[in-house]
C-alpha cells in the first residue's frame, strides 16, 4: 500500500531530516487492513534513525505528537485502530517545543 508520511515540528530530525516519505507498507496479513498501529511499528523499524523514544511510547506516539490522517485528527477516527487506505497521507507533528 502506497502512503505519504510527513514529519514536522522537529520530528523530521529523527528521520535523517527528511520531512516527506513516500513509502510502501503491507498489512500484517493479506486479509487484514493496514492500521495505524501497524504503521507505527513499521515507522519505528524502517524510518526512525535515532532516539525512537522521542517519537513513540509503547505502541503509540508520545503525548504531544499530533497525528493527522488525510488532514483529520486521528483521535476522531480511532487512533491506533484507524484503517489506512491506498494513497493516504499521514502527518506527524510535534507540539512540544523548548523555550
N, C-alpha and C positions, 0 to 999 in steps of 0.2 A: 504494500500500500504506500503510495507516494504522499508525503506530508511535508509541509513547510514549518520549520521550528524557528522561532525568533527569540533571542535573549537580549534583555535590556536592563538598564538601571545598575549596571556593574556585573551582572551575571555572565555577560559575554567573556569576561576575563577568565572564567573557569573553562571556557571552550576555545582556548588559543586566540582570544579576542575576535572571534568570528561571530557576528550578530545573527546572520541568517543562514540556516542549514536546510537544504532540500534533501530529504532522506527517504529511504525505502525501508519500511518496518513491516514485518509479517506478524500476524497473530500467533499465539502460542500453538493453536491447532487450527487446521483449515476450516473447521466447522464453527469456530467462535469469531466474534467480532473483536477487534482491537480496542482495548480500553485504555484510559489514561493511566491506570496502574501498570499495565504492560508497557506503555510508552515511557513512563518514568524509569522503570527498570532498564529499558533499552538505552535511554539517555545517560543514565549513570554509568553503564558499561561501555558505551560507544562514543559519547561526546564529551563528557566531563573529564578534563585532563588533570585537574588538580583540585584539592580541597572539596570533595563532594559533600562534606558536611555543611558547606555554606549554601548548598542548593537543596539538599534533601535531609529529612529527619524521619527515620524509619522508612516506610513505603511511600511517603508523601513528600511534598515540598515543605520547606521550613516555613514557619509563620513569618509573614512579611513578604512572601513571594506571591504576587498576583498572577493568576493563570487565566488566560482568555482562550477560548476555543471558538474560532470564527467570530471574534470580537464580542463574545458573550462570556461573562464571568462563569468559570466552571462550577462555582457554588450553586448556580441556578440550574445546572444540567447534571448534577450527580457526583461531582468531584471525581474520585478515583474510579467510579463506575461509569463515567461518561464514555459512550461509544464513539469511536472515531470512524470517519468515512474517507474514502479516496479524496485527495487534494485538500483536506482540511488544513487550516493554519492554526498553529498553537503558539501562543506568545507567553513567555515567562518574563516578568518584570519584578525586580527587587524594589520594594518600597522603603527599605532600610538604608539610611544614609548617615554618614558620620557628620559631626558638627562641632 
